Amino acid sequence: MYIHELKDWPRFHWGAERIAGPLASVRHRQGRLVGHMEALGFNLQQEAVLQTLTADVLKSSEIEGEKLDAEQVRSSLARRIGLDIGALKAADRNVEGIVEMMLDATRHYDKPLTV
């Protein structure tokens, strides 16, 4: 079942007492991860961000049945976030559109959705 198929979609209901423990655990691990990332230095941080975004785009596309070229995705992301990774492989229009959508979603997650 997909989340949008739930009876009360998109009105979510949950019990705070049931999620408080797991949420606290995740938040603690998130803080530790941020600390480790800060210790890496800027270049390694940027590379980690690039690898994570590349994996996110590829996996999200696979869920939709689309198989993208990993090097095209990596090149498109590197260009857009201003990271110099050497020789960049040209990305096709489809890859550029998906990368643009993913960056928009991750950079503007706090803005209201529009039609």
RADAFEN-V265453 format. One record per pair of residues at least 6 apart in sequence whose C-alpha atoms are under 6 Angstrom apart, sorted by the first residue. I is the first residue (numbers start at 1). J is the second residue. Records with the same first field share a line. If there is no record, write none. Layout:
# RADAFEN-V265453
I=J + J
This chain:
# RADAFEN-V265453
54=74
72=89 + 91
75=88 + 89
